[in-house]
Every structure is written in C-alpha cells, then in structure tokens.
Amino acid sequence: MQKEKKFKIISFYKFLNVHNFKNLQLSLKKYLIDNELKGTIILSPEGINGSISGINNFIPDFNRFIYKTFSFSSYDVSNISDSDFLPFERPKVKIKKEVVPIEKKVIIREGKHISPDKWNEFIKKDDVTVIDIRKPFEHNLGSFKGSINPNVNNFREFKGYFDNFVKQNNKKIAIFCTGGIRCEKASEYLKDKGVEDVYQLEGGILNYLNSVPKTESMWEGECYVFDKRISVIHGSKQGSYSMCYGCRMPISEIDKKSNKFKEGISCPYCFDSLTKDQKKRFAMRQYNKVNNHIKINKI
C-alpha cells in the first residue's frame, strides 16, 4: 500500500476588490500561526494570491476561512499537491499594489481559458503561437515543446516584449505560466492593446501536470516552483533539482558535477561572479550548518 503523504500544499488566487488591508493581514497571519500553516498570502487592491502548506486535511477548513473572510464561494484557480515535508519556512501575509507586477489592474477575470485536456490539441494548430511567459531560468528547467520564451527577467518587461510582438504576429497566442496568475495579467494587457485572440492554460502548468497523463503529455522537463521542493514533475511529484545557496538558482545533477559547484557556496551560474569575501562567508555558513546538523544528530 502506498504511504500517504504527510503534507498538503494549496496554491490559489482570486481577483476581487480588497480593502482594510491591515486588519486582513492581522487576521490571516493569526489564522496561519494558530493552525501551524506555512507559506505566503499576497493581498492587493485587485485580489489575493497565495501558496500555503500544512498537515493533511487542513485545506477544507482553510478554504472556509478564506471564503468567509473575503465573501466569495470559490477561487478563480486553485491547485493542490502533496509533499513529504513542509516546503515553506514560516507564515507570511504581504500587502502589495498588485498580485503580480505589470502595472495593469485586474478585478474581473475575463481571459479566454483552455482546459488541460484541450491544451495539446490547441497548441498543435498552425495558426497558434505558444509563449512561455515565465522567467528564462524557469523555462530552461522545462516547457512545452516548441514554445517561445521572451527571455526577460522582470514581469514588467513583458509589456515591452508584447508591444513589439503583436506588431509582427497575426496568429492566435497561447500563453502559460506556473499557476495561471501571470497569464491573467498578461492577457488583460494584450486585450487593452487590441489583441483578442489570446488564450491561456487554465490553472497553469501545475494544473496540466496534475490532469494530463504523462503518456499523453506535451510537457518536457520539470516545472520550477517557488518553495523548497524547487521543481515538480507529473502528478506534482518532487523533481530532481536543488537550490544553490550562493545565487538561489535551481541546479541539476549535471550542474553538481561541475568543479564550480561547492555545496552551500557556489554553482556554475554564480562561481565566476561571486567575490572572495562572499565565497568565504558562504563557506563559513555551510560549515556552521553541517556542524550544527551533526550536533543535533548526536543529542
């Protein structure tokens, strides 16, 4: 019999008018602490966005609390996955101007959404251009076959990319991201530019990996996630990547074979850019980490 996972993770977002930020921040933070939940919730005038983890079965009560607090009955999108450990260190509730920074406010979710079971068929069409709107390092871990990545590191920069792209493109546009929220913002921006044929993957890559069997999947590689799991594969199972503590970049088993990889210090992406002082400090941090772990195990 397969062993039941100990922890659950829910990622969610909802576009709606939000007020009384300080009171909401205190109420949400108290609920997370009282129920031993970890993760981050973002509050903004256009809605909420979050990823929260806890021991199995916390999600129904958590959802009821959120629904009651914000007076709605369901999220726009939510994705649930399992983990063998708590992937977040502490509870956080942040107040921001936007749930995702693109300087385009969204309140009503009006984009055109393609469900995971229809996505493969849609992106195979000759009159569709597929765009991965995540950051380059996320794209490099994995993506849909044939997708284009704008190669920009700040989501605000997508505006400039799309401004140029729409002038040269006369095809339908299919966009995707991790959980869907970046696509919601990008879709509304393109709509304002007069681009109507913009379609987005419902629930993002996470929903696709949870819904489409691996044998039918057009996904290649792994999906970067913003927690200690680093990456996931089909079924939201933890992937093979780990994190470089020098530059916070995801690193593969191949990266670890490089002579520029030093556990807890550097990797091929940052070795040449780190100063001697930084390497020394990171080495001391790693030394303390290892020795503290040894002491704890001896107790």
DRENROVEX-529820 format. One line per 10 residues: number of its first residue (from 1); for each residue x, y, z of N, C-alpha, C. Coordinates in pm, whole numbers, plus 50000, padded with zeros to 5 digits. Layout:
<rs>
NUM = X/Y/Z/X/Y/Z/X/Y/Z  ...
</rs>
This chain:
<rs>
1 = 50085/49880/50000/50000/50000/50000/50089/50125/50000  50053/50223/49914/50132/50343/49905/50118/50427/50032  50228/50477/50083/50227/50557/50204/50164/50693/50178  50073/50734/50265/50005/50862/50248/50103/50976/50275  50095/51079/50191/50180/51195/50209/50141/51267/50338  50238/51326/50402/50213/51389/50531/50163/51531/50516  50203/51601/50410/50169/51742/50396/50097/51770/50265  50012/51874/50269/49942/51922/50150/49983/52066/50123  49974/52104/49996/50002/52241/49954/49886/52287/49867  49833/52405/49896/49733/52465/49810/49786/52599/49758
11 = 49782/52615/49626/49814/52742/49561/49685/52796/49502  49661/52924/49516/49531/52978/49477/49540/53126/49443  49440/53175/49370/49424/53318/49354/49279/53352/49324  49244/53475/49357/49109/53524/49334/49117/53675/49307  49062/53717/49193/49054/53859/49164/48925/53916/49222  48938/54017/49307/48823/54084/49367/48872/54212/49432  48780/54303/49462/48816/54426/49532/48848/54394/49677  48964/54440/49723/49008/54414/49861/49033/54547/49930  48985/54560/50056/49006/54679/50137/49051/54636/50277  49070/54731/50364/49107/54704/50505/49226/54609/50515
21 = 49332/54645/50446/49447/54555/50434/49511/54518/50568  49528/54616/50655/49595/54589/50782/49515/54491/50868  49384/54510/50873/49301/54418/50951/49304/54277/50892  49295/54270/50759/49301/54141/50692/49436/54074/50715  49542/54152/50707/49676/54098/50727/49690/54036/50866  49642/54105/50968/49648/54053/51106/49563/53927/51122  49442/53930/51064/49351/53816/51076/49408/53692/51007  49462/53710/50886/49518/53597/50811/49642/53543/50880  49728/53633/50926/49851/53589/50992/49818/53511/51119  49722/53558/51194/49682/53487/51316/49629/53348/51284
31 = 49548/53337/51178/49493/53207/51141/49606/53110/51103  49701/53158/51025/49813/53071/50983/49892/53023/51103  49922/53115/51194/50001/53079/51314/49922/52983/51403  49796/53013/51429/49714/52929/51517/49698/52787/51463  49701/52773/51331/49680/52642/51270/49809/52579/51216  49923/52639/51254/50055/52586/51219/50071/52568/51068  50026/52669/50995/50038/52667/50849/50153/52758/50806  50221/52719/50698/50334/52796/50648/50308/52833/50502  50372/52942/50458/50357/52985/50320/50331/53135/50313  50287/53182/50197/50269/53325/50175/50134/53355/50112
41 = 50069/53459/50164/49947/53513/50103/49975/53658/50067  49944/53696/49944/49960/53834/49898/49824/53899/49890  49811/54015/49953/49690/54096/49948/49717/54218/49860  49623/54250/49773/49636/54369/49690/49497/54424/49660  49486/54546/49611/49355/54602/49576/49279/54521/49472  49351/54437/49395/49285/54359/49290/49256/54215/49330  49297/54173/49451/49267/54036/49491/49371/53974/49581  49368/53840/49590/49459/53765/49675/49527/53655/49593  49647/53620/49637/49726/53517/49571/49810/53450/49679  49811/53316/49682/49886/53252/49789/49924/53109/49763
51 = 50019/53061/49842/50057/52920/49847/50078/52886/49994  50001/52790/50043/50002/52757/50185/50018/52606/50202  50095/52565/50303/50116/52423/50329/50088/52390/50475  50050/52265/50496/50024/52219/50632/50000/52069/50633  49973/52017/50751/49946/51875/50765/49817/51840/50692  49810/51718/50641/49693/51669/50567/49561/51713/50630  49466/51743/50543/49328/51774/50582/49307/51917/50632  49406/52003/50622/49386/52141/50665/49310/52223/50561  49308/52178/50436/49258/52262/50327/49109/52295/50338  49018/52201/50367/48876/52239/50377/48849/52350/50477
61 = 48907/52342/50597/48887/52446/50697/48950/52577/50653  49068/52569/50593/49136/52689/50544/49051/52758/50438  48998/52681/50344/48915/52738/50238/48791/52806/50295  48726/52741/50391/48608/52802/50452/48641/52935/50518  48757/52941/50582/48800/53065/50646/48823/53175/50542  48891/53141/50433/48917/53240/50328/48787/53286/50262  48700/53191/50229/48573/53226/50165/48492/53321/50253  48485/53291/50382/48408/53374/50474/48473/53511/50491  48606/53514/50502/48678/53640/50523/48660/53736/50407  48662/53682/50284/48657/53768/50166/48521/53766/50096
71 = 48426/53691/50151/48288/53687/50098/48282/53641/49952  48344/53527/49923/48324/53461/49794/48315/53311/49818  48275/53239/49715/48245/53096/49735/48345/53002/49668  48435/53055/49586/48536/52969/49522/48648/53055/49467  48766/52995/49456/48880/53065/49395/48860/53073/49244  48933/53164/49182/48940/53163/49036/49015/53038/48992  49126/53011/49060/49207/52892/49033/49269/52844/49162  49273/52713/49181/49349/52655/49292/49411/52524/49246  49530/52497/49296/49600/52371/49267/49644/52309/49398  49623/52180/49412/49661/52108/49534/49765/52002/49502
81 = 49867/51994/49585/49971/51893/49565/50017/51839/49700  50096/51731/49696/50146/51664/49815/50295/51690/49833  50340/51674/49956/50483/51686/49984/50518/51600/50105  50640/51549/50108/50687/51471/50222/50734/51560/50336  50741/51692/50310/50790/51786/50411/50721/51920/50392  50729/52006/50493/50675/52141/50480/50767/52223/50389  50718/52267/50275/50806/52334/50178/50826/52483/50204  50761/52538/50307/50779/52678/50343/50829/52686/50487  50905/52791/50518/50966/52803/50650/50877/52872/50752  50797/52968/50709/50717/53046/50805/50593/53104/50736
91 = 50498/53150/50814/50378/53212/50756/50403/53360/50725  50360/53404/50607/50376/53543/50566/50247/53593/50503  50211/53716/50533/50099/53783/50467/50151/53919/50423  50159/53941/50293/50218/54063/50238/50112/54149/50171  50130/54280/50179/50043/54375/50112/50120/54436/49995  50063/54423/49875/50128/54475/49755/50029/54551/49668  50080/54631/49576/49994/54708/49486/49920/54618/49388  49986/54509/49345/49926/54415/49251/49962/54273/49294  49880/54176/49256/49914/54038/49287/50034/53993/49205  50049/54048/49085/50166/54029/49001/50197/54164/48937
101 = 50322/54212/48945/50352/54349/48900/50367/54363/48747  50262/54416/48684/50271/54451/48543/50207/54586/48518  50166/54653/48628/50103/54786/48622/49978/54784/48537  49900/54676/48552/49772/54663/48486/49678/54596/48585  49584/54672/48638/49494/54620/48740/49388/54530/48679  49363/54417/48745/49259/54323/48703/49164/54300/48821  49036/54313/48799/48938/54281/48902/48847/54169/48855  48800/54180/48732/48712/54077/48676/48794/53988/48583  48789/53860/48607/48867/53763/48529/48793/53734/48398  48843/53789/48287/48772/53781/48160/48851/53711/48049
111 = 48968/53657/48080/49051/53594/47977/48989/53469/47918  49043/53425/47805/48998/53302/47740/49086/53187/47790  49023/53086/47848/49097/52979/47914/49079/52847/47840  49190/52775/47825/49190/52642/47763/49217/52539/47871  49129/52443/47888/49147/52340/47990/49262/52248/47952  49327/52186/48050/49440/52097/48021/49409/51988/47919  49286/51932/47923/49253/51824/47830/49236/51873/47686  49223/52004/47665/49211/52062/47530/49340/52130/47484  49433/52147/47577/49554/52226/47551/49641/52165/47441  49667/52036/47448/49754/51972/47348/49704/51995/47207
121 = 49577/51971/47187/49517/51987/47055/49527/52132/47008  49507/52226/47101/49506/52368/47065/49645/52416/47022  49749/52381/47099/49881/52436/47069/49948/52368/46949  49890/52258/46899/49942/52193/46779/49900/52265/46652  49802/52353/46661/49747/52419/46542/49850/52513/46479  49850/52519/46348/49945/52602/46274/49926/52751/46297  49805/52791/46332/49776/52934/46348/49788/52980/46494  49862/52902/46576/49880/52935/46717/50028/52949/46751  50063/53059/46816/50198/53079/46868/50195/53056/47019  50281/52970/47070/50282/52933/47212/50394/53008/47283
131 = 50358/53084/47387/50456/53167/47459/50460/53130/47607  50578/53098/47654/50605/53071/47794/50640/53204/47859  50551/53258/47942/50575/53393/47995/50649/53392/48129  50707/53280/48166/50786/53273/48288/50928/53325/48262  51006/53333/48365/51144/53380/48354/51229/53276/48282  51342/53319/48222/51427/53227/48145/51472/53103/48223  51511/53120/48351/51560/53003/48425/51448/52902/48447  51323/52949/48460/51211/52858/48474/51189/52781/48343  51196/52853/48233/51179/52793/48100/51285/52687/48074  51407/52713/48121/51517/52620/48096/51499/52487/48169
141 = 51428/52488/48281/51403/52362/48353/51306/52273/48278  51212/52334/48208/51113/52257/48135/51010/52348/48072  50947/52301/47965/50845/52381/47898/50769/52293/47800  50670/52352/47732/50600/52280/47628/50682/52285/47499  50685/52175/47431/50764/52163/47309/50725/52271/47209  50825/52343/47159/50802/52445/47058/50762/52581/47111  50757/52597/47244/50716/52726/47299/50828/52830/47289  50787/52955/47283/50880/53067/47278/50891/53127/47418  51013/53162/47459/51031/53232/47586/51086/53372/47557  51020/53478/47607/51064/53615/47579/51201/53650/47633
151 = 51253/53569/47727/51387/53590/47781/51399/53723/47854  51299/53753/47939/51305/53873/48022/51296/53830/48169  51364/53904/48255/51375/53863/48395/51281/53937/48490  51211/54037/48440/51117/54111/48522/50983/54111/48452  50877/54073/48525/50747/54058/48460/50699/54188/48397  50740/54303/48452/50701/54431/48393/50757/54444/48250  50870/54380/48224/50933/54390/48093/50852/54319/47985  50759/54234/48024/50676/54165/47924/50594/54264/47843  50564/54378/47902/50486/54479/47829/50562/54521/47703  50690/54550/47719/50771/54589/47603/50782/54477/47501
161 = 50799/54354/47552/50809/54240/47462/50681/54224/47382  50567/54228/47448/50439/54209/47379/50408/54325/47286  50449/54446/47322/50426/54560/47234/50491/54537/47098  50612/54483/47100/50683/54454/46974/50628/54330/46906  50593/54230/46988/50549/54102/46934/50418/54114/46856  50323/54188/46910/50191/54195/46845/50196/54267/46712  50297/54350/46692/50311/54420/46564/50352/54324/46453  50418/54213/46489/50473/54121/46391/50394/53989/46384  50303/53969/46474/50235/53841/46484/50088/53853/46444  50041/53764/46359/49899/53764/46322/49831/53632/46356
171 = 49897/53553/46441/49842/53425/46483/49772/53439/46618  49698/53337/46655/49643/53328/46789/49760/53307/46885  49745/53357/47007/49852/53345/47106/49805/53256/47221  49884/53154/47252/49859/53066/47366/49968/53092/47469  49931/53138/47587/50030/53169/47689/50010/53078/47811  50119/53054/47883/50111/52970/48003/50216/53013/48104  50189/52983/48231/50283/53009/48340/50262/52902/48446  50321/52917/48563/50319/52810/48663/50178/52777/48712  50108/52879/48764/49975/52854/48820/49863/52929/48752  49898/53016/48657/49796/53086/48579/49784/53234/48604
181 = 49831/53283/48719/49803/53423/48753/49881/53522/48667  50004/53487/48630/50079/53577/48542/50011/53589/48406  49951/53479/48361/49878/53482/48234/49754/53570/48242  49686/53571/48356/49568/53655/48371/49605/53801/48349  49718/53841/48406/49762/53980/48393/49807/54011/48251  49884/53919/48193/49933/53940/48057/49819/53943/47957  49720/53857/47978/49604/53851/47888/49528/53982/47887  49509/54041/48007/49437/54168/48016/49517/54281/47950  49648/54276/47963/49732/54378/47900/49720/54369/47747  49726/54248/47694/49715/54229/47549/49576/54269/47499
191 = 49476/54242/47579/49340/54281/47542/49330/54433/47526  49395/54507/47617/49396/54652/47608/49467/54701/47482  49560/54619/47432/49634/54652/47310/49556/54613/47185  49436/54560/47203/49354/54524/47089/49373/54383/47039  49450/54300/47116/49474/54161/47076/49367/54074/47142  49275/54023/47063/49163/53945/47116/49189/53795/47123  49271/53745/47031/49294/53600/47023/49408/53557/47115  49388/53580/47245/49485/53538/47345/49420/53432/47432  49483/53316/47444/49428/53204/47519/49532/53161/47623  49484/53121/47739/49576/53082/47845/49540/52944/47901
201 = 49643/52876/47947/49625/52743/48004/49557/52754/48139  49438/52700/48151/49359/52706/48275/49435/52642/48391  49461/52722/48494/49529/52670/48613/49679/52652/48595  49731/52690/48478/49875/52685/48456/49934/52546/48443  50065/52542/48447/50140/52417/48430/50104/52317/48541  50088/52368/48664/50058/52277/48775/49928/52201/48751  49828/52269/48701/49701/52204/48670/49719/52102/48558  49799/52137/48459/49826/52045/48348/49897/51919/48396  50000/51935/48479/50075/51821/48528/49992/51732/48620  49892/51792/48685/49803/51715/48771/49690/51647/48693
211 = 49662/51695/48572/49544/51650/48498/49574/51559/48379  49686/51584/48311/49716/51512/48187/49811/51395/48215  49775/51274/48175/49865/51160/48196/50000/51182/48128  50104/51134/48191/50239/51152/48136/50251/51097/47995  50180/50988/47966/50187/50926/47833/50127/51014/47725  50042/51110/47763/49978/51199/47667/50033/51341/47672  50130/51362/47759/50177/51497/47788/50268/51553/47679  50257/51684/47657/50348/51756/47568/50448/51839/47649  50447/51819/47780/50542/51888/47867/50675/51815/47866  50783/51891/47855/50919/51834/47856/50999/51895/47970
221 = 51053/51811/48057/51135/51859/48167/51058/51869/48297  51100/51963/48382/51040/51982/48513/50988/52125/48527  50903/52147/48625/50844/52278/48647/50897/52339/48776  50957/52455/48766/51007/52525/48883/50890/52572/48970  50903/52552/49102/50803/52602/49196/50874/52686/49302  50802/52782/49359/50862/52878/49450/50856/52832/49595  50913/52716/49619/50921/52663/49755/51037/52564/49762  51052/52498/49874/51168/52412/49896/51171/52286/49810  51060/52255/49743/51062/52142/49651/51146/52173/49528  51161/52297/49493/51236/52351/49380/51170/52321/49247
231 = 51141/52195/49221/51075/52160/49094/50982/52042/49114  50883/52031/49024/50791/51917/49028/50776/51858/48888  50729/51734/48884/50704/51665/48759/50556/51624/48757  50518/51535/48668/50378/51495/48658/50324/51441/48791  50200/51478/48818/50139/51439/48945/50187/51525/49060  50257/51636/49028/50314/51726/49129/50413/51656/49221  50475/51551/49172/50580/51484/49249/50707/51568/49245  50782/51565/49354/50904/51646/49362/51001/51605/49253  51064/51706/49189/51158/51682/49081/51299/51658/49132  51395/51673/49042/51534/51636/49072/51623/51755/49104
241 = 51571/51877/49094/51655/51996/49114/51670/52030/49262  51781/52097/49293/51802/52153/49426/51840/52300/49408  51869/52368/49517/51893/52512/49512/52038/52546/49546  52097/52637/49467/52229/52689/49501/52211/52797/49606  52278/52786/49718/52263/52885/49825/52349/53008/49802  52427/53006/49693/52506/53125/49659/52426/53223/49576  52347/53173/49480/52273/53261/49389/52124/53232/49382  52078/53128/49454/51936/53090/49458/51884/53040/49324  51972/52989/49240/51931/52931/49114/51909/52781/49131  51810/52724/49059/51793/52578/49062/51908/52510/48990
251 = 51958/52402/49049/52072/52332/48988/52040/52184/48973  52089/52129/48864/52062/51990/48830/52176/51901/48879  52158/51770/48865/52265/51676/48900/52387/51697/48812  52365/51738/48688/52478/51768/48597/52555/51890/48647  52481/51993/48692/52546/52112/48746/52636/52077/48865  52593/51980/48945/52668/51943/49065/52800/51873/49033  52813/51825/48909/52937/51758/48869/53043/51858/48823  53006/51984/48809/53099/52088/48769/53197/52119/48882  53321/52153/48847/53418/52190/48951/53388/52327/49011  53286/52395/48955/53244/52525/49009/53132/52508/49113
261 = 53086/52385/49128/52984/52361/49230/53050/52328/49363  53016/52407/49464/53061/52383/49600/52936/52385/49689  52909/52276/49754/52786/52262/49832/52768/52379/49929  52656/52450/49914/52625/52561/50003/52700/52688/49974  52783/52688/49866/52870/52803/49840/52847/52861/49700  52861/52776/49597/52854/52827/49460/52811/52718/49363  52781/52760/49240/52743/52668/49133/52796/52726/49001  52779/52655/48889/52829/52707/48761/52771/52842/48723  52653/52878/48778/52589/53004/48740/52647/53125/48814  52704/53102/48932/52749/53217/49013/52897/53213/49051
271 = 52966/53102/49027/53104/53086/49074/53193/53202/49030  53183/53241/48903/53272/53345/48849/53232/53486/48890  53109/53504/48938/53064/53638/48975/53073/53665/49124  53087/53561/49205/53098/53580/49350/53236/53634/49386  53241/53724/49483/53369/53776/49530/53432/53676/49628  53559/53695/49656/53627/53608/49752/53562/53619/49890  53521/53741/49926/53457/53761/50055/53325/53685/50063  53246/53688/49953/53120/53616/49951/53141/53466/49964  53238/53413/49891/53267/53271/49898/53312/53231/50038  53388/53319/50101/53435/53291/50237/53317/53288/50334
281 = 53227/53386/50321/53111/53391/50410/53018/53271/50388  52998/53236/50261/52912/53122/50231/52973/52991/50281  53107/52982/50272/53176/52863/50321/53160/52850/50472  53168/52962/50544/53150/52961/50689/53006/52924/50725  52912/52976/50649/52772/52942/50673/52748/52793/50653  52807/52736/50548/52792/52594/50521/52858/52510/50629  52975/52554/50675/53047/52483/50781/52961/52479/50909  52903/52595/50945/52819/52601/51065/52694/52515/51049  52638/52516/50929/52518/52437/50903/52546/52288/50920  52655/52241/50864/52691/52100/50873/52720/52060/51017
291 = 52796/52143/51088/52833/52110/51225/52714/52115/51320  52622/52208/51299/52501/52213/51381/52416/52089/51358  52412/52043/51232/52336/51923/51199/52396/51801/51268  52530/51795/51272/52598/51682/51338/52570/51683/51488  52573/51805/51549/52548/51817/51692/52407/51772/51728  52309/51814/51646/52170/51778/51671/52151/51628/51664  52215/51564/51564/52201/51419/51548/52266/51341/51663  52365/51402/51729/52432/51334/51839/52354/51342/51970  52263/51441/51977/52186/51460/52100/52083/51349/52120
</rs>
